[in-house]
């Protein structure tokens, strides 16, 4: 993961004074922090795999933070500007209140690999001799499930799975059992597969965000060969889960049968929580105890969480998506087997430097 952007106040103010002394026009990047909601966070070309994912927060250590509140940097910049320009007499903004909420107990509602999830949440299901990428399948975001049979003539133990040109992260399953992770970010493209694990290989591939600059076409999915002990695997089926249409998640939750597979990853969790007060403020979703995934509140995709990797822990929850009375939360947890009944917390402070 990319580290959180931090720039000390002193050098910023010092350089600003020099520019104002020379009568220069000044532009700040960023003056107001923001958020990479939904699947809009990108990546940069760096690290072991020439790929570093961006965090969901775009706070950027800006003078006005992610929630729009003034920081000490803002006031230092303001004081420097007033050395050269008259005071306009505009009131200085204050920090808006934030709220915490009681813990929310989550209900586990199966896995994305289930037949019910395929029928309800998938945009398409098709076959090809070799794997096709996101762009070839006209899919922008989310996950693609790639499946093929493991040849019966392979007898070494363990077998070595290799995925060439994986973009970006694969949750590897054999017969619906989660067995490991491959990652472009860490240049981890091989995984041992125990002989006798099963007959069907399943790779849930995540698009972790496209590289922001320098590379014109950062395509996603499996873009090369998949081999076991050097033998290319062919005849793939692909099932697409863009996770862009929240109404499909609502339908899945309403129709969930109550049965679930506990050995797969990419599990779906749901809960409702009440806000009794009419005074609703911003808050922060705290996923500590969870692994990696995406969260929706009242149908709004807050973005990706990944507290295990950090540095960002909490996700910003704007007050505008909350409401008095009943609220809903849906979490799709990609890799950690979070037990039924585990809670989610909402804090009144951001944690952006948790690692």
SVG drawing of the C-alpha trace seen along z (x, -y; Angstrom):
<svg xmlns="http://www.w3.org/2000/svg" viewBox="-36 -45 47 84">
<polyline fill="none" stroke="black" stroke-width="0.4" points="0.0,0.0 1.0,-3.6 2.0,-5.5 -0.2,-8.4 1.0,-11.7 2.5,-13.9 4.1,-17.3 5.4,-19.3 3.7,-22.7 7.0,-24.6 8.3,-24.1 4.9,-24.7 4.5,-28.1 8.1,-29.0 7.8,-28.4 4.4,-30.2 6.0,-33.3 8.7,-33.2 6.1,-33.0 4.0,-35.8 7.0,-38.0 7.6,-37.6 4.0,-38.4 3.4,-34.9 0.1,-33.2 -0.3,-30.2 -2.1,-27.0 -2.3,-24.2 -2.5,-20.5 -4.4,-19.5 -6.0,-22.4 -9.0,-20.3 -8.7,-16.6 -11.1,-14.0 -12.0,-10.4 -11.6,-7.7 -15.2,-6.4 -16.3,-3.1 -13.6,-1.7 -12.1,-5.1 -8.8,-4.7 -6.0,-4.0 -2.4,-2.9 1.2,-3.9 4.0,-2.2 6.4,-1.2 7.4,1.5 8.3,5.2 5.6,5.7 5.7,2.2 2.3,1.7 1.4,-0.1 -2.3,-0.4 -3.6,-3.8 -5.5,-4.0 -9.1,-5.0 -8.6,-8.3 -7.4,-11.3 -6.9,-13.4 -3.4,-14.2 -2.5,-16.0 -4.3,-19.0 -5.0,-22.3 -8.7,-21.3 -8.9,-17.6 -10.9,-14.7 -14.0,-15.9 -13.5,-19.5 -12.3,-20.6 -9.5,-23.2 -6.2,-21.9 -3.2,-23.6 -1.7,-23.8 -4.7,-25.8 -4.3,-28.4 -0.5,-28.6 -1.2,-29.2 -3.9,-31.8 -1.5,-33.7 1.1,-33.8 -1.4,-35.1 -2.5,-37.8 1.1,-39.1 0.7,-40.1 -3.1,-40.6 -5.7,-42.4 -8.0,-40.5 -11.3,-40.0 -13.2,-39.7 -14.6,-36.3 -15.2,-34.1 -12.6,-31.3 -14.4,-28.0 -14.5,-25.6 -14.3,-21.9 -17.7,-20.2 -18.7,-17.7 -18.2,-13.9 -20.1,-11.1 -19.4,-7.5 -22.1,-4.8 -22.8,-1.7 -21.1,1.5 -23.0,3.1 -23.2,6.9 -22.8,8.4 -24.6,11.3 -22.8,13.6 -24.8,14.3 -22.8,16.8 -20.1,16.4 -19.7,15.0 -18.8,18.5 -22.2,19.9 -24.8,20.7 -27.2,18.2 -24.6,15.4 -23.8,16.3 -27.4,16.2 -28.1,12.9 -24.9,10.8 -23.2,11.9 -23.3,9.7 -22.4,12.5 -21.0,16.1 -19.2,17.3 -16.4,19.6 -13.1,19.2 -10.2,21.4 -7.9,19.0 -8.8,16.4 -10.1,13.1 -9.3,9.8 -11.7,7.2 -11.6,5.0 -12.2,7.9 -15.3,8.7 -16.4,5.1 -16.1,5.0 -14.7,1.9 -14.5,2.9 -15.0,5.5 -14.1,9.2 -14.0,11.9 -14.2,15.6 -12.1,17.8 -12.7,21.6 -11.2,24.6 -10.5,28.3 -7.3,29.6 -5.9,32.2 -6.0,35.7 -2.6,36.6 -0.7,34.4 0.7,36.4 3.4,34.4 2.8,33.2 2.6,30.2 1.9,28.9 3.0,25.4 0.4,22.9 1.6,20.0 -0.4,17.1 1.4,14.9 0.4,11.2 -2.0,11.2 -3.6,7.8 -4.0,7.5 -4.8,9.9 -6.2,13.5 -7.9,15.4 -7.1,19.0 -9.7,21.8 -9.8,25.5 -13.3,27.0 -14.6,23.8 -11.9,24.0 -9.7,21.0 -6.0,22.0 -4.0,18.8 -3.4,15.5 -1.4,14.3 -0.5,10.7 0.9,8.3 1.8,5.8 4.2,8.2 5.2,10.0 3.8,13.2 2.7,15.2 3.2,18.8 1.5,20.9 1.8,24.6 -1.3,26.7 -1.5,29.9 -2.2,33.0 -5.7,34.3 -7.1,30.9 -9.8,31.2 -10.6,31.1 -11.7,27.5 -9.3,24.5 -11.0,21.2 -9.3,17.8 -11.3,14.8 -9.4,11.9 -9.7,8.4 -9.1,5.2 -7.2,3.1 -7.2,-0.2 -5.6,-1.3 -2.2,-3.0 -2.8,-6.8 0.0,-7.9 2.9,-6.7 1.0,-3.6 -1.7,-4.4 -3.6,-1.0 -3.3,0.7 -5.6,3.7 -7.0,6.0 -7.7,9.6 -5.6,12.7 -3.7,11.4 -1.3,14.4 -1.1,18.1 -2.1,20.1 0.0,23.2 0.3,26.1 3.8,27.6 4.4,25.8 1.3,27.3 -1.0,24.5 -4.6,24.8 -7.3,24.2 -11.1,24.2 -12.0,21.5 -15.3,20.2 -15.6,16.6 -18.2,15.1 -18.2,11.3 -19.1,9.5 -18.7,5.7 -20.4,4.9 -21.7,1.6 -25.4,2.3 -26.4,2.2 -30.0,3.4 -28.5,6.8 -27.0,7.0 -30.4,6.0 -32.0,8.8 -29.4,11.3 -29.8,10.3 -33.6,10.5 -33.5,14.0 -30.7,15.5 -31.6,19.1 -29.7,19.3 -27.2,21.9 -23.5,21.0 -20.1,22.3 -17.6,21.5 -14.5,22.7 -14.6,20.1 -13.3,16.5 -15.2,13.5 -18.0,13.6 -21.0,11.3 -22.1,9.7 -25.1,7.5 -26.6,5.7 -29.0,2.9 -28.4,0.1 -30.5,-2.7 -29.6,-6.4 -32.1,-7.8 -31.0,-11.4 -31.9,-13.9 -28.5,-15.5 -26.4,-13.4 -22.7,-14.0 -19.8,-12.5 -18.3,-9.3 -15.6,-6.8 -16.1,-3.1 -13.5,-1.1 -12.7,2.4 -10.1,3.5 -10.5,7.2 -11.4,7.6 -9.1,8.3 -9.7,6.7 -12.8,5.8 -15.4,3.2 -18.3,1.7 -21.7,0.2 -23.8,-2.0 -27.4,-2.7 -26.4,-1.6 -23.4,-3.9 -20.0,-2.3 -17.6,-3.9 -14.6,-2.2 -12.0,0.4 -10.8,1.2 -7.5,3.0 -6.4,2.5 -4.0,5.4 -1.9,3.6 -2.6,0.0 -1.6,-2.7 -5.3,-3.8 -7.5,-2.0 -10.9,-3.9 -13.1,-5.0 -14.7,-8.4 -18.6,-8.2 -20.2,-11.5 -23.2,-12.4 -25.2,-12.9 -25.4,-9.1 -26.8,-8.4 -30.4,-8.9 -32.4,-9.1 -33.9,-5.6 -32.8,-2.5 -29.6,-2.3 -28.0,0.7 -24.5,1.9 -23.1,4.5 -19.5,5.7 -17.9,8.0 -14.8,9.4 -12.4,10.8 -9.9,12.9 -10.4,13.2 -12.8,15.7 -14.6,13.2 -16.9,15.2 -20.7,14.7 -21.7,12.0 -18.4,10.0 -19.0,6.3 -18.2,3.2 -17.4,0.0 -18.0,-3.7 -15.5,-6.1 -15.5,-9.9 -11.9,-10.2 -10.1,-9.1 -7.1,-6.7 -5.0,-7.2 -1.6,-6.3 -2.4,-3.0 0.8,-1.2"/>
</svg>
